[in-house]
Amino acid sequence: MKKGKLIYEGKAKKVYETENPDLLIQEFKDDATAFDATKRGTIREKGVCNNKISAQLFKLLESKGIPTHLVELLSDREMLVKRLDIVPVEVTIRNIVAGGMAKLLGLDEGIELKVPVLEFHYKSDALHDPLINEYHIFALDLAQEKEIKAITQYSFEINGILQKFFDHVGLKLVDFKLEFGRHKDKILLGDEISPDTCRLWDKDTNKKLDKDRFRRDLGNIEEAYQEVAKRVLS
Ligand code: 5GP
């Protein structure tokens, strides 16, 4: 499948058209940004790690009945995906308190939650992806009720599948962000699942093996991405 016109360039990925109007090529970059792109950098080989990790996790989810946009892995940095009309609502699932939840509620990081917490965030860099609820979503017509029902059900199922998978490779799935989109009247999981979009802590040491190493200047960033790739792809 040949790359056509560049239709989108985001912080971590470029998206190209292909000769098939229903399919796009998603190319993963090494660029890293945090805090709404006020912090910028490069993480060597991050794009390769995230492309391969995401493809592996999408395949796992597909095998468990979760529809995703993945068609196939094309190269080290590229995957072929179905074109989505992205729902402008990001889903965050949390199993352990960290990041935004620790800040919002004044909690210590590391508290294990009794049940997973699902949050909706309005997808807007300019507004810093504000926390919203279902009333906002329906009042503003961001998604239909049946779409949010499917998104919610898929998100909790994904959490269960990924928690189990990461546990097997010695990682705690602290929290993660998902994006969904519409394709031919169906809701599919889109974007990526990687150490850019998940918090992953080593099961034995609680060492952070995700983008927080970049956000918080913890060092050994490249090694953390390589370590996750090694464990996920093993
Ligand atoms: P928090 O709300 O604590 O900042 O993020 C919760 C989880 O979702 C973390 O795993 C974080 O990496 C992911 N996440 C939330 N929003 C974004 C985003 O805009 N970009 C990326 N890469 N990850 C996000």
py3Dmol code that shows the C-alpha trace and the ligand (Angstrom):
import py3Dmol

protein = """\
ATOM      1  CA  MET A   1       0.000   0.000   0.000  1.00  0.00           C
ATOM      2  CA  LYS A   2       1.585   3.304  -1.112  1.00  0.00           C
ATOM      3  CA  LYS A   3       1.534   6.505   0.945  1.00  0.00           C
ATOM      4  CA  GLY A   4      -0.553   9.295  -0.576  1.00  0.00           C
ATOM      5  CA  LYS A   5      -1.254  12.814   0.635  1.00  0.00           C
ATOM      6  CA  LEU A   6      -0.336  13.773   4.221  1.00  0.00           C
ATOM      7  CA  ILE A   7      -3.707  14.642   5.768  1.00  0.00           C
ATOM      8  CA  TYR A   8      -2.764  15.146   9.411  1.00  0.00           C
ATOM      9  CA  GLU A   9       0.360  15.697  11.448  1.00  0.00           C
ATOM     10  CA  GLY A  10      -0.045  15.443  15.202  1.00  0.00           C
ATOM     11  CA  LYS A  11       2.392  15.492  18.082  1.00  0.00           C
ATOM     12  CA  ALA A  12       3.452  11.868  17.754  1.00  0.00           C
ATOM     13  CA  LYS A  13       2.066  10.684  14.419  1.00  0.00           C
ATOM     14  CA  LYS A  14       1.536  11.534  10.770  1.00  0.00           C
ATOM     15  CA  VAL A  15      -1.459  10.220   8.844  1.00  0.00           C
ATOM     16  CA  TYR A  16      -1.445   9.660   5.069  1.00  0.00           C
ATOM     17  CA  GLU A  17      -4.123   8.779   2.555  1.00  0.00           C
ATOM     18  CA  THR A  18      -3.773   5.651   0.452  1.00  0.00           C
ATOM     19  CA  GLU A  19      -5.243   4.649  -2.914  1.00  0.00           C
ATOM     20  CA  ASN A  20      -8.170   3.159  -0.937  1.00  0.00           C
ATOM     21  CA  PRO A  21     -10.347   6.000   0.460  1.00  0.00           C
ATOM     22  CA  ASP A  22     -11.318   3.828   3.452  1.00  0.00           C
ATOM     23  CA  LEU A  23      -7.735   3.164   4.524  1.00  0.00           C
ATOM     24  CA  LEU A  24      -4.999   5.409   5.944  1.00  0.00           C
ATOM     25  CA  ILE A  25      -1.359   4.936   6.907  1.00  0.00           C
ATOM     26  CA  GLN A  26      -0.446   5.969  10.450  1.00  0.00           C
ATOM     27  CA  GLU A  27       3.271   6.746  10.830  1.00  0.00           C
ATOM     28  CA  PHE A  28       4.811   6.981  14.301  1.00  0.00           C
ATOM     29  CA  LYS A  29       7.419   9.696  14.986  1.00  0.00           C
ATOM     30  CA  ASP A  30      10.104   9.976  17.649  1.00  0.00           C
ATOM     31  CA  ASP A  31       8.845  13.445  18.658  1.00  0.00           C
ATOM     32  CA  ALA A  32       7.594  13.742  22.209  1.00  0.00           C
ATOM     33  CA  THR A  33       5.557  16.543  23.714  1.00  0.00           C
ATOM     34  CA  ALA A  34       4.006  17.060  27.127  1.00  0.00           C
ATOM     35  CA  PHE A  35       1.946  19.659  28.951  1.00  0.00           C
ATOM     36  CA  ASP A  36       0.123  20.704  25.771  1.00  0.00           C
ATOM     37  CA  ALA A  37       3.345  20.814  23.754  1.00  0.00           C
ATOM     38  CA  THR A  38       5.052  23.345  26.053  1.00  0.00           C
ATOM     39  CA  LYS A  39       7.685  20.631  26.646  1.00  0.00           C
ATOM     40  CA  ARG A  40       9.195  19.134  23.497  1.00  0.00           C
ATOM     41  CA  GLY A  41      11.841  16.524  22.794  1.00  0.00           C
ATOM     42  CA  THR A  42      12.817  13.437  20.873  1.00  0.00           C
ATOM     43  CA  ILE A  43      12.848   9.907  22.207  1.00  0.00           C
ATOM     44  CA  ARG A  44      15.091   7.806  19.972  1.00  0.00           C
ATOM     45  CA  GLU A  45      13.224   4.879  18.344  1.00  0.00           C
ATOM     46  CA  LYS A  46       9.999   5.727  20.226  1.00  0.00           C
ATOM     47  CA  GLY A  47       8.065   5.604  16.952  1.00  0.00           C
ATOM     48  CA  VAL A  48       9.265   2.086  16.211  1.00  0.00           C
ATOM     49  CA  CYS A  49       8.428   0.881  19.735  1.00  0.00           C
ATOM     50  CA  ASN A  50       4.977   2.493  19.801  1.00  0.00           C
ATOM     51  CA  ASN A  51       4.043   1.232  16.328  1.00  0.00           C
ATOM     52  CA  LYS A  52       4.952  -2.352  17.182  1.00  0.00           C
ATOM     53  CA  ILE A  53       3.501  -2.272  20.723  1.00  0.00           C
ATOM     54  CA  SER A  54       0.221  -0.781  19.459  1.00  0.00           C
ATOM     55  CA  ALA A  55      -0.104  -3.309  16.634  1.00  0.00           C
ATOM     56  CA  GLN A  56       0.504  -6.188  19.039  1.00  0.00           C
ATOM     57  CA  LEU A  57      -2.071  -4.879  21.526  1.00  0.00           C
ATOM     58  CA  PHE A  58      -4.648  -4.141  18.812  1.00  0.00           C
ATOM     59  CA  LYS A  59      -4.225  -7.717  17.538  1.00  0.00           C
ATOM     60  CA  LEU A  60      -4.706  -9.053  21.058  1.00  0.00           C
ATOM     61  CA  LEU A  61      -7.865  -6.962  21.498  1.00  0.00           C
ATOM     62  CA  GLU A  62      -9.236  -8.025  18.084  1.00  0.00           C
ATOM     63  CA  SER A  63      -8.707 -11.662  19.085  1.00  0.00           C
ATOM     64  CA  LYS A  64     -10.897 -10.990  22.145  1.00  0.00           C
ATOM     65  CA  GLY A  65     -13.686  -9.370  20.109  1.00  0.00           C
ATOM     66  CA  ILE A  66     -12.823  -5.660  20.382  1.00  0.00           C
ATOM     67  CA  PRO A  67     -13.018  -3.969  16.953  1.00  0.00           C
ATOM     68  CA  THR A  68      -9.995  -1.749  16.229  1.00  0.00           C
ATOM     69  CA  HIS A  69      -8.830   0.344  13.285  1.00  0.00           C
ATOM     70  CA  LEU A  70      -5.747  -1.842  12.679  1.00  0.00           C
ATOM     71  CA  VAL A  71      -5.571  -3.531   9.284  1.00  0.00           C
ATOM     72  CA  GLU A  72      -1.895  -4.549   9.326  1.00  0.00           C
ATOM     73  CA  LEU A  73       1.589  -3.550  10.378  1.00  0.00           C
ATOM     74  CA  LEU A  74       3.370  -2.221   7.283  1.00  0.00           C
ATOM     75  CA  SER A  75       6.886  -1.389   8.470  1.00  0.00           C
ATOM     76  CA  ASP A  76       8.868  -0.397  11.564  1.00  0.00           C
ATOM     77  CA  ARG A  77       7.018   2.905  11.834  1.00  0.00           C
ATOM     78  CA  GLU A  78       3.843   2.451   9.796  1.00  0.00           C
ATOM     79  CA  MET A  79       0.538   0.679  10.210  1.00  0.00           C
ATOM     80  CA  LEU A  80      -2.391   0.482   7.811  1.00  0.00           C
ATOM     81  CA  VAL A  81      -5.614   1.527   9.528  1.00  0.00           C
ATOM     82  CA  LYS A  82      -9.274   2.048   8.698  1.00  0.00           C
ATOM     83  CA  ARG A  83     -10.270   5.697   8.240  1.00  0.00           C
ATOM     84  CA  LEU A  84     -12.228   6.881  11.276  1.00  0.00           C
ATOM     85  CA  ASP A  85     -14.453   9.813  12.016  1.00  0.00           C
ATOM     86  CA  ILE A  86     -12.946  10.386  15.469  1.00  0.00           C
ATOM     87  CA  VAL A  87     -15.380  10.890  18.364  1.00  0.00           C
ATOM     88  CA  PRO A  88     -14.125  14.093  20.058  1.00  0.00           C
ATOM     89  CA  VAL A  89     -14.189  12.441  23.483  1.00  0.00           C
ATOM     90  CA  GLU A  90     -11.129  10.746  24.991  1.00  0.00           C
ATOM     91  CA  VAL A  91     -11.661   7.939  27.471  1.00  0.00           C
ATOM     92  CA  THR A  92      -9.324   7.499  30.417  1.00  0.00           C
ATOM     93  CA  ILE A  93      -9.443   4.376  32.549  1.00  0.00           C
ATOM     94  CA  ARG A  94      -7.643   4.356  35.890  1.00  0.00           C
ATOM     95  CA  ASN A  95      -6.772   1.389  38.096  1.00  0.00           C
ATOM     96  CA  ILE A  96      -4.270   3.163  40.365  1.00  0.00           C
ATOM     97  CA  VAL A  97      -4.215   6.851  41.324  1.00  0.00           C
ATOM     98  CA  ALA A  98      -1.667   8.886  39.334  1.00  0.00           C
ATOM     99  CA  GLY A  99      -1.291  12.003  37.216  1.00  0.00           C
ATOM    100  CA  GLY A 100      -4.482  13.947  36.605  1.00  0.00           C
ATOM    101  CA  MET A 101      -6.533  12.114  39.245  1.00  0.00           C
ATOM    102  CA  ALA A 102      -3.904  12.647  41.951  1.00  0.00           C
ATOM    103  CA  LYS A 103      -3.862  16.363  41.104  1.00  0.00           C
ATOM    104  CA  LEU A 104      -7.637  16.788  40.756  1.00  0.00           C
ATOM    105  CA  LEU A 105      -8.481  15.148  44.079  1.00  0.00           C
ATOM    106  CA  GLY A 106      -5.299  15.845  46.081  1.00  0.00           C
ATOM    107  CA  LEU A 107      -4.416  12.156  46.371  1.00  0.00           C
ATOM    108  CA  ASP A 108      -1.074  10.370  46.624  1.00  0.00           C
ATOM    109  CA  GLU A 109       0.025   8.450  43.561  1.00  0.00           C
ATOM    110  CA  GLY A 110      -0.091   4.675  43.905  1.00  0.00           C
ATOM    111  CA  ILE A 111      -3.400   4.190  45.735  1.00  0.00           C
ATOM    112  CA  GLU A 112      -5.124   1.138  44.240  1.00  0.00           C
ATOM    113  CA  LEU A 113      -8.699   1.977  43.276  1.00  0.00           C
ATOM    114  CA  LYS A 114     -11.500  -0.305  44.523  1.00  0.00           C
ATOM    115  CA  VAL A 115     -13.017  -0.337  41.043  1.00  0.00           C
ATOM    116  CA  PRO A 116     -11.633   1.094  37.783  1.00  0.00           C
ATOM    117  CA  VAL A 117     -12.525   4.741  37.174  1.00  0.00           C
ATOM    118  CA  LEU A 118     -13.692   5.790  33.711  1.00  0.00           C
ATOM    119  CA  GLU A 119     -13.390   9.453  32.714  1.00  0.00           C
ATOM    120  CA  PHE A 120     -14.452  11.289  29.580  1.00  0.00           C
ATOM    121  CA  HIS A 121     -12.368  14.240  28.389  1.00  0.00           C
ATOM    122  CA  TYR A 122     -13.364  16.656  25.644  1.00  0.00           C
ATOM    123  CA  LYS A 123     -10.694  16.344  22.933  1.00  0.00           C
ATOM    124  CA  SER A 124      -9.339  19.892  22.730  1.00  0.00           C
ATOM    125  CA  ASP A 125      -5.654  20.818  23.081  1.00  0.00           C
ATOM    126  CA  ALA A 126      -6.595  24.489  23.407  1.00  0.00           C
ATOM    127  CA  LEU A 127      -8.765  23.694  26.451  1.00  0.00           C
ATOM    128  CA  HIS A 128      -6.320  21.044  27.841  1.00  0.00           C
ATOM    129  CA  ASP A 129      -8.755  18.129  27.281  1.00  0.00           C
ATOM    130  CA  PRO A 130     -11.186  19.101  30.079  1.00  0.00           C
ATOM    131  CA  LEU A 131     -13.005  16.469  32.137  1.00  0.00           C
ATOM    132  CA  ILE A 132     -16.643  16.142  31.049  1.00  0.00           C
ATOM    133  CA  ASN A 133     -19.521  13.762  31.763  1.00  0.00           C
ATOM    134  CA  GLU A 134     -22.235  12.102  29.702  1.00  0.00           C
ATOM    135  CA  TYR A 135     -24.563  15.094  30.105  1.00  0.00           C
ATOM    136  CA  HIS A 136     -22.014  17.347  28.388  1.00  0.00           C
ATOM    137  CA  ILE A 137     -21.574  14.747  25.639  1.00  0.00           C
ATOM    138  CA  PHE A 138     -25.295  14.481  24.870  1.00  0.00           C
ATOM    139  CA  ALA A 139     -26.053  18.177  25.418  1.00  0.00           C
ATOM    140  CA  LEU A 140     -23.329  19.126  22.940  1.00  0.00           C
ATOM    141  CA  ASP A 141     -24.072  16.209  20.588  1.00  0.00           C
ATOM    142  CA  LEU A 142     -20.471  14.951  20.734  1.00  0.00           C
ATOM    143  CA  ALA A 143     -21.691  11.347  20.445  1.00  0.00           C
ATOM    144  CA  GLN A 144     -24.957   9.431  20.482  1.00  0.00           C
ATOM    145  CA  GLU A 145     -26.171   7.478  23.493  1.00  0.00           C
ATOM    146  CA  LYS A 146     -25.654   4.113  21.780  1.00  0.00           C
ATOM    147  CA  GLU A 147     -22.120   5.120  20.802  1.00  0.00           C
ATOM    148  CA  ILE A 148     -21.219   6.059  24.389  1.00  0.00           C
ATOM    149  CA  LYS A 149     -22.734   2.791  25.569  1.00  0.00           C
ATOM    150  CA  ALA A 150     -20.488   0.848  23.161  1.00  0.00           C
ATOM    151  CA  ILE A 151     -17.435   2.985  24.009  1.00  0.00           C
ATOM    152  CA  THR A 152     -17.967   2.467  27.755  1.00  0.00           C
ATOM    153  CA  GLN A 153     -18.438  -1.283  27.400  1.00  0.00           C
ATOM    154  CA  TYR A 154     -15.397  -1.663  25.122  1.00  0.00           C
ATOM    155  CA  SER A 155     -13.252   0.482  27.435  1.00  0.00           C
ATOM    156  CA  PHE A 156     -13.881  -1.668  30.518  1.00  0.00           C
ATOM    157  CA  GLU A 157     -13.378  -4.846  28.458  1.00  0.00           C
ATOM    158  CA  ILE A 158     -10.096  -3.450  27.094  1.00  0.00           C
ATOM    159  CA  ASN A 159      -8.995  -2.650  30.641  1.00  0.00           C
ATOM    160  CA  GLY A 160      -9.592  -6.228  31.751  1.00  0.00           C
ATOM    161  CA  ILE A 161      -7.775  -7.703  28.747  1.00  0.00           C
ATOM    162  CA  LEU A 162      -4.804  -5.349  29.004  1.00  0.00           C
ATOM    163  CA  GLN A 163      -4.448  -5.620  32.791  1.00  0.00           C
ATOM    164  CA  LYS A 164      -4.183  -9.396  32.469  1.00  0.00           C
ATOM    165  CA  PHE A 165      -1.784  -9.188  29.536  1.00  0.00           C
ATOM    166  CA  PHE A 166       0.522  -6.630  31.188  1.00  0.00           C
ATOM    167  CA  ASP A 167       0.469  -8.565  34.457  1.00  0.00           C
ATOM    168  CA  HIS A 168       1.846 -11.591  32.573  1.00  0.00           C
ATOM    169  CA  VAL A 169       4.820  -9.529  31.412  1.00  0.00           C
ATOM    170  CA  GLY A 170       5.457  -8.005  34.829  1.00  0.00           C
ATOM    171  CA  LEU A 171       3.779  -4.628  34.364  1.00  0.00           C
ATOM    172  CA  LYS A 172       1.020  -2.830  36.257  1.00  0.00           C
ATOM    173  CA  LEU A 173      -1.459  -0.988  34.056  1.00  0.00           C
ATOM    174  CA  VAL A 174      -1.938   2.164  36.144  1.00  0.00           C
ATOM    175  CA  ASP A 175      -4.072   4.131  33.669  1.00  0.00           C
ATOM    176  CA  PHE A 176      -4.478   4.762  29.948  1.00  0.00           C
ATOM    177  CA  LYS A 177      -6.251   6.834  27.359  1.00  0.00           C
ATOM    178  CA  LEU A 178      -8.332   5.545  24.443  1.00  0.00           C
ATOM    179  CA  GLU A 179      -9.803   7.177  21.368  1.00  0.00           C
ATOM    180  CA  PHE A 180     -12.663   5.754  19.344  1.00  0.00           C
ATOM    181  CA  GLY A 181     -14.068   6.587  15.933  1.00  0.00           C
ATOM    182  CA  ARG A 182     -16.889   5.782  13.563  1.00  0.00           C
ATOM    183  CA  HIS A 183     -16.279   3.608  10.497  1.00  0.00           C
ATOM    184  CA  LYS A 184     -19.235   2.526   8.359  1.00  0.00           C
ATOM    185  CA  ASP A 185     -21.665   3.026  11.282  1.00  0.00           C
ATOM    186  CA  LYS A 186     -19.559   1.001  13.677  1.00  0.00           C
ATOM    187  CA  ILE A 187     -17.488   2.183  16.643  1.00  0.00           C
ATOM    188  CA  LEU A 188     -13.829   1.110  16.395  1.00  0.00           C
ATOM    189  CA  LEU A 189     -10.893   1.659  18.738  1.00  0.00           C
ATOM    190  CA  GLY A 190      -8.414   4.038  17.089  1.00  0.00           C
ATOM    191  CA  ASP A 191      -5.195   5.974  17.789  1.00  0.00           C
ATOM    192  CA  GLU A 192      -2.543   3.924  19.652  1.00  0.00           C
ATOM    193  CA  ILE A 193      -1.927   2.023  22.879  1.00  0.00           C
ATOM    194  CA  SER A 194       1.656   2.561  23.959  1.00  0.00           C
ATOM    195  CA  PRO A 195       3.847   3.954  26.755  1.00  0.00           C
ATOM    196  CA  ASP A 196       2.844   7.386  25.386  1.00  0.00           C
ATOM    197  CA  THR A 197      -0.800   6.746  26.259  1.00  0.00           C
ATOM    198  CA  CYS A 198      -0.555   4.331  29.214  1.00  0.00           C
ATOM    199  CA  ARG A 199       1.109   4.518  32.617  1.00  0.00           C
ATOM    200  CA  LEU A 200       2.994   1.264  33.119  1.00  0.00           C
ATOM    201  CA  TRP A 201       4.897   0.447  36.312  1.00  0.00           C
ATOM    202  CA  ASP A 202       7.166  -2.538  36.847  1.00  0.00           C
ATOM    203  CA  LYS A 203       5.229  -5.043  38.977  1.00  0.00           C
ATOM    204  CA  ASP A 204       8.083  -5.677  41.413  1.00  0.00           C
ATOM    205  CA  THR A 205       9.795  -2.298  41.704  1.00  0.00           C
ATOM    206  CA  ASN A 206       7.061   0.179  40.653  1.00  0.00           C
ATOM    207  CA  LYS A 207       9.635   1.719  38.271  1.00  0.00           C
ATOM    208  CA  LYS A 208       7.859   3.955  35.775  1.00  0.00           C
ATOM    209  CA  LEU A 209       8.214   2.583  32.233  1.00  0.00           C
ATOM    210  CA  ASP A 210       6.206   5.166  30.306  1.00  0.00           C
ATOM    211  CA  LYS A 211       6.028   8.764  29.155  1.00  0.00           C
ATOM    212  CA  ASP A 212       6.151  10.067  32.741  1.00  0.00           C
ATOM    213  CA  ARG A 213       9.944   9.541  32.477  1.00  0.00           C
ATOM    214  CA  PHE A 214       9.898  12.273  29.812  1.00  0.00           C
ATOM    215  CA  ARG A 215       7.250  14.472  31.466  1.00  0.00           C
ATOM    216  CA  ARG A 216       9.083  14.411  34.811  1.00  0.00           C
ATOM    217  CA  ASP A 217      12.711  14.292  33.542  1.00  0.00           C
ATOM    218  CA  LEU A 218      13.373  10.925  35.188  1.00  0.00           C
ATOM    219  CA  GLY A 219      16.034   9.839  32.655  1.00  0.00           C
ATOM    220  CA  ASN A 220      16.505   6.498  30.851  1.00  0.00           C
ATOM    221  CA  ILE A 221      13.505   7.270  28.653  1.00  0.00           C
ATOM    222  CA  GLU A 222      14.647   5.321  25.572  1.00  0.00           C
ATOM    223  CA  GLU A 223      15.427   2.300  27.740  1.00  0.00           C
ATOM    224  CA  ALA A 224      11.928   2.359  29.255  1.00  0.00           C
ATOM    225  CA  TYR A 225      10.236   2.259  25.822  1.00  0.00           C
ATOM    226  CA  GLN A 226      12.610  -0.520  24.680  1.00  0.00           C
ATOM    227  CA  GLU A 227      11.886  -2.491  27.843  1.00  0.00           C
ATOM    228  CA  VAL A 228       8.113  -2.287  27.333  1.00  0.00           C
ATOM    229  CA  ALA A 229       8.528  -3.263  23.658  1.00  0.00           C
ATOM    230  CA  LYS A 230      10.701  -6.224  24.635  1.00  0.00           C
ATOM    231  CA  ARG A 231       8.141  -7.465  27.161  1.00  0.00           C
ATOM    232  CA  VAL A 232       5.067  -6.873  24.974  1.00  0.00           C
ATOM    233  CA  LEU A 233       6.602  -8.442  21.865  1.00  0.00           C
ATOM    234  CA  SER A 234       8.221 -11.400  23.671  1.00  0.00           C
TER     235      SER A 234
END
"""
ligand_1 = """\
24
5GP
P -3.746 12.008 33.120
O -5.176 12.452 33.016
O -3.433 11.416 34.446
O -2.795 13.071 32.691
O -3.587 10.831 32.051
C -4.184 9.569 32.260
C -3.617 8.564 31.269
O -4.059 8.878 29.953
C -2.097 8.537 31.212
O -1.702 7.198 30.973
C -1.751 9.409 30.011
O -0.567 8.961 29.386
C -2.974 9.226 29.116
N -3.347 10.469 28.445
C -4.353 11.328 28.769
N -4.413 12.363 27.909
C -3.424 12.170 27.025
C -2.961 12.892 25.877
O -3.501 13.942 25.484
N -1.892 12.368 25.227
C -1.282 11.199 25.625
N -0.227 10.743 24.949
N -1.709 10.485 26.664
C -2.752 10.954 27.368
"""
view = py3Dmol.view(width=600, height=400)
view.addModel(protein, "pdb")
view.setStyle({"model": 0}, {"cartoon": {"style": "trace"}})
view.addModel(ligand_1, "xyz")
view.setStyle({"model": 1}, {"stick": {}})
view.zoomTo()
view.show()
